[in-house]
Amino acid sequence: MLTNLLLKVFVPGADKVLTPEKRVRCGIVSGIVGIVCNAVLAVVKIALAVYAGSIAIAADAVNNLSDAGTGIITAIGFRISGAPPDAEHPFGHGRTEYVAGLVVAVLVMVLGITFLKDSIASLFQEQKSIKGGIVTIIIFASTVLVKCWLFFFYRKIAKLLSSDVIRAAAYDSLSDCIGTLLVIASLIASRYTTFPLDAVAGIILALMILWAGGSILKDTVNKLLGELPEPDLVEKIKETILSSPGIDGVHDIIIHNYGENSYYVTAHAEISCDGDRFSAHDILENAEILVEKTLPVHLLLHGDPYSKSDPEVIFWRSRMENEVAKYDATFKLYDFRLGKDKDGEVYALSYHLLIPHKYTVSKELIHLELQKKMQEYKKDLVLEIQFLNSYI
């Protein structure tokens, strides 16, 4: 209810049509909400920690303070990521969001290490009784409600924007709820025992902080290094290209991510070589325009011409494709050509063969076995194979 109200007030229409401008505004709003909520929680918990003398509450307070810092970085990251391309950054500033996530991860892990060290040291110190009693526990427990709401708020925004940074903030809020409940349990139990439960709760909370920071770090580094694109995006790109008139096949798709919903893609498209060069150019350009109109993708197509009318090409390609499919159905054959001697006799078949990464059989053995099969049709036939691995 409150989440919908905030979106309606600050980003009207975001749930219907999410433009790049609205996406940036949603990200900034989520950052500001996180800053306000976590700053208030941090102030309340710091006051309780000082009054009660609890290291676990202090750890929880500083964790909220780091979450407020995360909100600042998130808001700034979204603001910069929405800036248009310039001379120094021709692909835009979308990856700023990932850099922001990297900074957040490092800050979270530094805090986790600091509190882990302090909590372990506290185990070997004289234990002091926790002050405040039931009033401290009730006030502290009420902060869980805010964090629970933040989880649902962040989760809705993350789903709307497809943002890993905000999704990480959502699950960080959920882990904060669990951590706070753990501290509450230790506060209650410490009234009945001299065992250093407060220090133990601080250690567990610090480990949770480290786990959250490590997860954010791993996800962000993977995005910066370049990871596999979402299968749904790949299929949509393929379907859209193939739906364009004149495109008979598509392969060698390479996808570069320059921020959420900003992709630069290159691909090879099979087109008939029976027409002229101008018509081939128009076929490729029309497909590029169609993709850019329907998807958040900047597409550049390379044309792979092939003959749809030469019976000799069709005959040998069909044989070659059958033998490749028999060998391994996952293999894909592209850029098929015939090599002919001066008398017009076919002596070689040239093509690209797409095979899975880390295939257990060597390329040399694959080449040898396929050539043996094809030489059953023509004894002196040679295969010229260029092996490729998919980027997706």
N, C-alpha and C positions, 0 to 999 in steps of 0.2 A: 504494500500500500504506500508506505513512505518512499520506497525506491521509485515507484511509478510517478509519484508526485514530484520528486526531485527531477526526474527526466522530463516530465511535462513542463515544468517551470523553466529549467535551464537549457534543455535540448529538445524543444518541441518537434514532434514528428520523427524522432530518431528510431522509434519502433516500426515505422512504416517504410521510409526510404533513408538509408544510412549513407549520406554523402561523405566524402573525405573530410569536409569541414565539420560535419556533425560528429564524425568519429573522433577527431581531435578534441572537440568540445566535451564529448563523453569521457574521454580519458582524463582531461583536466578536472572535470567535475568529480570523478572517482578519486583522483589524487587529493583534491581539497577536502572531500568528505573524510578520507582516511586521515588527513592531517588533523582536522578538528577533533574527530572522535578519539584518536589515539593520544593526542596531546592532553585532552581532558582526562582520559584514563591514566596517563602517566603521572599527572599532577596528583590525582587522588591516591594512587598507589604509592607514590613517593612519600606523601604525607603519612599514609598508613604504615609504611616500612619504617620511617623514622620513629613514629610513635610506638610501634610494636617491637621494634628491634629485630625484624625478620629479614634475613638475607634472601629467602625465597620470594617474598613480596617485592623486595628491591630488584631482584632479577626480572620479575614479571613487569615491574614498572619501566625498567630500562628497555625491556623488549618492546613495550608499547611506544617508548620514545623512539626506538629504531624504526618502528612501523610508521610513526609520524614522519620521520626522515625519508622513509620509502615513499610516502605519499608526495613529499616535495619533489623527489627525484622523478617519480612517475609523471607528475603534472608538468614538470619542466621538459621531460623526455617527449611527452606527447606534443607539447607546444612546439618544440624544435622539429620533431618529426613531420609536422604539418607544413613546414616551410617549403616553398617551391624549389625546384632545381636551380642551381646557379653555376657560374663558371667553374668553381672549385669542386662542386658536387653535382655533376650532370645527371645523376640517377636519383636526385632528391636526398632527403634527410631521414628517410623512414627507419634506417638501422639505428638511429639515435635511441629508439625505444629499447633495442637490445643492449646498447651500451649502458643505458639507465638500469636495466635488469642486472647487468654485471656489477655495477657499483653497489646496488642494493644487496646482492649476494655476498660481496666482500664485507660490507658493513655488518650484515647479520652474522656472518661467521666470526668476525673479530669480537663482536659482543658475546657470542656463544663461548668462545675460548676464554674470554675474560671472566665470565661468570662461572665457568667450569672450574677454573683455577681458584677463584675465591671460595666456591662452595666446597671444594676438596680441602682447602686450607681450614675452613670452618669446622670440618669433621674433627680436627685435632686440637681445637680450642675449647676452652671452658664454655659449656652451654649455658646460655642465659634464657630465662623463661620469657615466653612471648606475651607481651602486654595486650590489653584491650578487650580480651574476652569475646563475648558473643557479639558485641557491637561492631568490633573490627571485622569479624567474620561475615556479618550480614552486609556491611558496606562493601567489603571486598567481593562477596558473592554476587552483588548486584551488577558488578562490572562485566560479568559473563554475558548478561543479556545484550549489552552493547556489542560485544564481540560476535555473538551469534547473529545479530542483525547485520553486522558488517560482512560476515561470511555470505549471507544470502544476497546482500547488495552487490558485493564484488562478483559473485558467481553470475548474477544476471548481466552485469556490465561485460564481464569476460566473454560470455556466450554471445552477446550482442556484437562485440567488437572482434571476436576471435583473437583475443590478446592473451599471450602466455604470461606477460608481466602481471596483469590484473588477476588472471587465474591463480597465479602463485600467491598473490596477496589474499585471495579468497581462502586457499587452503592453509595459509599462514594464520589467518584469523581463526580457522577451525582448530588448528593445533594450539593456538593461544587459549581457546576455550578449555581444551583438555588440560593444558598446563595450569591454568587458573584453578580448575576443579581439583587438580592434584595438590596445589598449594593449600587450598581450603581444607582438604582432607588432612594434610600434615598439621595445619593450625589446630584443628579439632583434636587430633590424636596426641599432639604434643602436650596437651593439658593433663594427660594421664600417664606420661612416661618421660624418662630423662634421656631416652635415645635421641640422637641428633636428627630428628625427622626433618627439621627445617633445612639443614644442610643437604640431606639426601634429596629432598624435593628440589632444592636449587640445582643439584647435579643433574637430575632427570630433566628439569626444565632447560638447562644449558645444552644437554645432548639433543633435545628436541629442536632448539634454536639452530644448532649446528646441522642437524639433518635437513631442516627447512632451507637453510642457506646453501648447503651443498646441492640440494635438488634444483634450486633456482640457478646456481652457478653452472651445473651440468646442462640444463636446458638452454640457457643463454649462450654458452660457448658453442653448443651444437649448432645453433642458428647462425652464429657469426662465422663458424667454419664452413657451413653449408651442409644441410641435411636433406634427406629424401623428402620431396614434396608430398602433400596429402594426395592419396590415390584418387579422391573425388575430383580434385583440381586437374590432375593428369587426364582423367577420363573426359572431363568437360572440354578440355583443350582439344583432345583427339576428336571427340564427337563434333565439335564446332568446325574444326578444319575440314573434316571429311564431309560435312554437310554443305560445304561451299562447292558450287559447280566446277567441274574440271579436275578436282583433287581425287585421286584414286587410292592413295595410301599415304601414311605419315609415319615417320620413324626418326631416330636420333634426336629425340626431344631433350633439350637442355633447359632447365629452369633455374634462374637466379632470383633469389628473394632479396628485395631491397626495402623491407618493412612489410608489416601486415597489409595484405591486399595491394601489393605493388610488386609485380613480377615482370622480369624481362626474359623472354623465351625465344630460343632459336629451334628450328626443326627442319627436317627434310621432307618435302612433299613430292610424291610421285605424280607426274603429269604426262600426258601423251606428247610424244615428239612429232606427231603427224601434222601439227599446226605450225604457224609461223612464230617467230620470237616475240612479237608484240602481243599476240594472244596468250602466250605462256606467261609473259610478264603480268598481264591483266588478271589471269587466273590466280596467280600468287598474291598479288596486291589486294584483290577482292577478299581473299581468305583472311589476310592480315587485318583488313578493316573490319570484317565480320567478328573476328575474335576480340578485337579491341573495343567493339561496341557492346559486347555481351559479357565480357570477363575483365577483371582487373589486371590485364595482361598486355604488355607491349611485345608484339610478335614480329619476328623476322624469319621469313621462309626461304629456304634454298630449294630450287627446283631440281628434281631428279627425273629427267625425261626418259621415257621408255616407249617402245613401239607396241601399239595395240592392234596393228594390222599386218605386221610381217609374220607370215605363218611359220617361218623357220625359227624366229625368236620365240614365238609362243610355244612351239614344239619342244625346243630344248629347255626353255625355262620350266615348263610343266614337268618334264622328266627330272630336272634338278630339284625342284621343290618337293616332288614326291620322295626322292631319295633322302633329302634333308629331313623331311617329316618322319620318315621311317627310322632314321638315326636318332633323332630327338625332336619331339613335337614342340619343345620350347624354343628351338632355334628359329630365327627369322632371316629370310633372304631378301636382299635389296640390291639396287643398282646393277641389274643383270645386263651383261654385254656378251656378244659373240666375237671371238677372235677368228679371222679368216685369213687364209693364205692368198697368194696372188691368183690362184685359180678359183677363188671363191669358196673353197672347202673349209668347213668349220674345224679348227684344230684346238681351240681353247674356249672355256667358259669362264668369264670374269665376273665376280660379284662380291658384295659385302655380306658377311655372315654375323648376325648378332647372337651372342651366346651369353649365358649367365656368368656373373662374377664368380671367381674361384671354382670354375668347373673342374671336376676331378680328372678328366681326360685331357691330355695335352693337345694344343692346337695342331702340332705336327701329326699326331696320330689321327685326329679328326680329318685333317686334310688327306692323309694317306688312304683312309678307309672310304671316304666319299669318292676319291678319285678312282679307286678300284671298282666301286659300284658303277660309276659312269663309264669306265672303260669296257664294261660288259656290253655297252651299246656301240662304242667306237673304241677300238683298241688303243690308238695313239692319242686319245683325247687328254688334254691337260686342263687342270683346274687352277685358276688364279684367284685365291681367296684372301680377302682382307678381313681379318677377325675384328669385331667390335664388341665392346661391353656397354650395356645400357647405363645411362646416368639416372634413371628413375626406377 
